[in-house]
């Protein structure tokens, strides 16, 4: 029973991540600029994107970015 539950949870997480990866960030057409300096680390850039409101789910973004490269 625990194996079935774990499989269902894993399937849900994978489907959620695929949906997140294929969904546009939003429908706001306001132009914004965020400068990411050369050499800035991924986690620092991720924090800047989150703080500026460009992403809504930093952990999901991080997972998808690491997966897609």
Beta strands, then each sheet from edge to edge (+ up, - down):
end
